[in-house]
Amino acid sequence: MGKLIVLMVTAFVDMMGGLIVFPLIPFYAKRLLGHGPLWHLLDSVGMGGQGTVVSLLVVVFALAQLISAPLWGRVSDKVGRRPALLIGLGGSALAYLIFAYANSLELLVLCRLVQGAGGGTVGVVQAYVADATKPEDRVKALGWLSAATNAGVAIGPAIGSWTLNFGTSGPGLAAAAISMLNMVFVWFYLTESYDIAAVNAIGKKITRSREAVWRVVTHSGEPASRLIWIYAITMGSFQVMTVVLALFLASKFGVTEKTIGWFFAYVGIISFVTRAFVLGKMVDWLREAKLSRLGMVLLAVGLATMPLAPNIPILAISVALVPLGTAFTFPCVTGLLSRIVPQHERGLYMGVQQTFGGVARVLGPIYAGWAFDHLGHGVPFFTAGGVVIATIFLGLDMDRYASRSAAATPTAG
């Protein structure tokens, strides 16, 4: 339990730093449109619109994350979770410093690339949790971890808006300082969870990253592969909302960079309450597989009804379904995956899950930005909701795998 508490604090502080700057990216990018070689290049190929540029900034983060995630996972399986996590936190601090002084689209892109590379350690944190908890407790533990991150989601945007009072560099500098303090905290208080010597002693071989990724593609019917696909598709659909939400709210309800943080805080608070106080009881009642399907239904309905809201109070109901859906879906899918894959490759396959999630974070924003600019402001939301509903079929028989241990399941071989 001690490791889990330290991880929760680490995740909370890390997410708080990220959400100080994330809601501001569309507004910073908007001010830089029309300037610099990158914008002129994008404009020359018809991609100079606001939605497309914001999507690009999301995509480069996802590209860096999807490339680095399985590598970080494999590194953590070979040398330990703690060193990989410390390096990732250092990358985040560097990214926020770049953001603080980004006066061009080129620097914003660099910021997102560095941040994405550091963000590839998400799978390492999940493997940390799986190492430190019993299989039957993992979804609850992942839920508590997610609750901690969503507390950061709730607080970070408000800090970001407040630090704008100190100039446009304020949010980036605040986020960088928070990340560096987080590194110090991890260095002194987080102990290693993975027994490398024991794994080496029994001679277990760790699959290469590219082989693990390719297996998900070529053996898509296996339980682990289907869980990874479910995670990726639902994550990509959720990302559609995060990419264009600020633009949608600005165009329909007049939301500005001074008030957008409150919308993200609203989502974060609901996520926190659900994962901290509701998820555990729901897992005990429905178990992981059924609860993940309920989560997908809620996510789909929330996304699809958002553009139909005539006013902000009605919109708030649709928006609330999204964090409820993700709170039930993502921890359950990740918890099931931790049971199915072998322990000595847990970091690797958690990283592979993040890689496929990263691919979805690339494809989803590309489509979302283009559809927002060319098909209508509500189209990205409708499409994302439909895709999530279709994905439910991938997990219809997953209940029979929920009680299996990693040793009994030959999937990841």
N, C-alpha and C positions, 0 to 999 in steps of 0.2 A: 504493500500500500504506500510505503514511503516513496518509492520510485514514481508511482503514479501521481502522487501529489506534486512532486517536483516537475514532472512532465506537464501536468496541467498548468502550473504556474508559467512554465516556459512557453507553452503553446498560447496561453492567454496574452503574455507580453509580446510574443512574436506577431500574433494576429493583430493586436492593437496597433503595433507599428505599421503593419501593412495597410490597415484601414485608415490610418491617418492620411495617407497619400492617395489610395486607390480612387475614392469618390471624386477627387479633384482632377484626375487625369483628363477626362473629357473637356473640362473647362480650360485647363492649361493648353491642351492641344488646339482648342478652338481659337485661342489667342494667337497661336503660331501659324494658323492656316494662311496661305498666300506668301509665305516667306521660306527661303532656304532651298537648296538643291533637291532634297528629298521630296518636299511638297511639289516642286515643279515637275519632278519625274512622275510622281503619282498622278498629278493633274494631266500630264501629257497622255496618259493611258486611261483617262476617264475615272481615276480613283481618288480624286482630290476632294470628295465630299466629306463633310464632318463625320458622318456615321462610318464611312469606310476608313478614315484615318484613325478613329478611336478603335475600330476593330483591329487594325494593324497593330496597335500598341498592345492589345490583348493577345493577339496571335503570336507576336515575338516572345512574349512571356511564356506562352504555352509551348512554343517550339523549344525554347531553352529547357523548360521543365521536362518535356517528354524525352528529350535526348539524355538529360542528366539523371532522371529518376532511376532507371534500372542500374545505371553505373553506381549511383550512391547506394542502392540496395545491395548490390554485390560487394561493394567495398565494406559495408557494414557487416555482411556475413563473413568477411575475411579478416577484418581488423577491429571490428567492434562498432556498436551504434554511436557511442559518445563522440569519437573523433569526427565521424561524418556529420553529426548534428552541429558540432562547434564550427566546422567549416561553412556549413550552410548559413548559420547565423551571421558569420562574418561577411558572407556574400550579400546578405540582406542589408547590413549596415552600409556597405559600400554603395549599393544601389540607391539607398535613400540620400546619401551625400550627393550623388550625381543628380538626383531629382531636385535637390535643393537649389542647384545652380544651373538647371536645364533651361537654356534660353533659345533652344531650337528643337525641332522635331527629331533631329539626329541624336541629340542627347537624351531625349525622352525614350527613344528606341533603345539606346545603350543601357539606360536605367532598367528598362523592362527585361532586357536580355540577362543582365547580371542578377536581377531579382529572380528571374525564372530559374537560372542555374542553381541559386541557393535554395529555391523552393522545391527542387527535386528531392529534398530530404524528407518530404511528407511521409513517404513510404517507410523511411527509417523510424520515424516517430511511431507509426502504427505498429511496426515490428517490435519496437521497444515495449509498447503496451501488451502485445501478444506474448512476449517473453515473460512479462511480469505478472500475468494473470492466468487463472485456470480457463480452459476452453469455454465452460458454461458461463463464465463471468465476463468474457471479452467484449460482447456487444454493450453491456452496461458500462464497462470501463472506457470503451471507445466513445460511448455517449457522453460520459463525464468529460473526456478529453475534448470532444466537440463542443460541449457546453462551455468549457473554458475558452476555446477559440471564439465562440460566438459572443461571450462576454466581451472579448476584445473587439469583435465586430460592432458591438453596441457602443463601446466607449471611444474607439479610435476615431470615427468620423467627427464626433463632437470636438475632440482634441484638435483634429485637423482644421475644422472651421475656426476654432478659437485662435490657433497659432497663426492664422492668416493675418491677425491683427499686428503681427510683427514682420509682415512682408511676405512675399511669395516664397522666400526661402525658409520661412518658419516651419511649415509642416515637414519638409524633408529633413531639416536639422533635428527636429524633435524626434522623428522616427529613427534617425540614425543613432541618436543618443540612447534611446530606449533599447535598440538592438544590441548596442555595445554593453549596456548594463546587463542585458539578458545573457550575453556570452560569459560575463564574469560570474553570474549566478549559476549557470550550468557547470562551469569549470569547478566551482567549489562544492556544489551540492548534488549533482547528478552522477550517480555511480553506474558503472557498466552493467548491462543486463544480460549480455550474451557471453556464454562460456566458450570462447574460441578454442581453448586447449582441449576441452572435452570433445568438441566436434572433430578437431584434427586427430584426436586419439582413435576415434572409431573409423577414420578414413573416408568420411563422406565427401563426395565430389560435388562441387557447386556448379550448376549448369551455367554456361556462358549467357550473358545478357541477351545477345541477339538470338540465341537458340530458344530461350524462354519466350521472347516476343514472338518468334516465328511459330512456336508450338500453339500459341493462342489462336493464330490465324489458321493454321493447318488442321488443328484439332478443336474446332469451335464447338463441337458437341459435348466436349468434356465438361464436367461440373465447374472446375476452376475457370475454364475459358469462358463459359457462359456468364459466370459471376463478373468476370472482368469486362465482358461486353455490356452487361447491364449497368455496371458502374460508369463505363465510358459514355454510353448513350444518354443516360439520365444526367450525368455531369455536363455533357455538351449542351443538352437542352436547358438546364439551369443556367449555364453560362450565357446563353442567348439573352436571358432576362437581364443579367448583370451588365452586359455590354450596352444594351440600348435603353435600359430603364431610365437613366439620367436624361437622355435625349427625348424619350417619350414623355416623361414628366414635364420637361421644359416646354415641349411643343404643345401639350394638351392642357397643362395646369399651371404653367408659368413658374415652375420651380427653378431656382437659381443655385449657384455654387455656395451661397450662404445658407441655403435651406436643405440641400440634397442630403447632407449628413444625417438629418433627422429620419429620413426614409430608410437609410441603411441601418441606423440605430434601432428603428422599429423592427426590422427583419432580424437583427441580431438579438434583441431582447426575446422575441418569440422563440428563436432557435435555442437560446440559452435555457429558458424555462422548460421547453419541451425535452431537451436532452438531459437536463439535470434532474427533473422531477417527474417526467411522464414516461420517458423511453423505457426505463427499467421495468415499470409496472406493465407496460404494453408488451415487452418481450416475454415476461412471465406468463402473460395471458395468451398471446397469439403465437409466440416463438418467432425466430428470426425470419423464416421464409415468408410466412403469411404477412408479417408486419412490413416487410420490404415491399410486398405487392400493394398493400394499403397505402404506403407512402407514395408509390408511383401514381396511384389514382389521385391522391390529393395534389401532388405536384402538377399533374396534367390539367386538372380542373383549374387550379390557381393560375397557371400560365395562360390557358385558353380564354379565361374570362376577364383577364386584366384589361385588355383594350376595350371591352364593352362597358366598363364602369363609367357612369355619367358624372360622378363627382368623387372627391377624395374619400369621404366616408365609405362609399361602396367599394372603391378601389382598395381600401385598407383590408376589406374582407378577402378579396382575391389574393392580395399580396400575402396575407397571413397564411394561406394554404401552402404557399411555396416553402417557407422554412419548416412548416409541419411535415410536408412531404419529404424534404431532404433529410430531416432529423430521423425519420423512420426508415428511409431507404439506405443511405450511405453507411451508417454504422453496422446495420444488419448484413449488408452485402460484404463489407470488409471483415466482419466477424466470421461469417461463413467461409470466406476465402482462407482465413488464418487456420481454420480447422482442416481444410482439404489439402493444403500444400504441406510438404515435409518441413519440419522445424528448421533444418539446416539451410533451407532455401526460402525461409519466410521473408527475410529482407528483400531478396531478389524479386519474389513474386508480388510483394507489396509495391516495389518499385515498378514492376511491369504494369500493375494496375494503374499506377499514376501515369505511366507512359501512354497507355490507351486513353486514359482520361485527358492527357495532354493533347493527343490527336483530336479528340472531340472538342477541346477548348480552342483548337485552331480552326476546325471546320465550322463549328457553331458560330463563332464571332464573324468569320468571313461571310457566311450566309446572312447572319443577322444584320450586319452593317449594310450589305448590298440590298437586302430586302427592305430595310428601313428607308433607304434612299430612293429605291426604284419601284417597289411594289406596294408600299403603304406602311404606315407606322405600326399597324396592328398585326401585320402578316408574320413577323418573326415569332410573336407570342403564340399565334394560332398553330403554326407549324411545329413549334417545340412541344406544345401540348399533345398534338397528334402522334408525334414520334414516341413520346413517353408511354402513351397508352399501348402502342404496338409492341413496345419492349417488354411489357408484362408477360407475354407468352414465353419468353426465354426462361423464366423462372417458375413455371407452373408446377414442375415436379421436384423442385429443389428441397422440399420438406424432407424427403428420404435421406438427404445427405447431411442434414443439420446435426444429427447425433453422431456422425462418424468422426473418428479421430484422424489426425494427419497420417499416422502410421498405417491406418487401415485403408487409406485411399491412395491408389497408385497414379492419380491423375497427373501430377506435376513432373513425373519422371522424365 
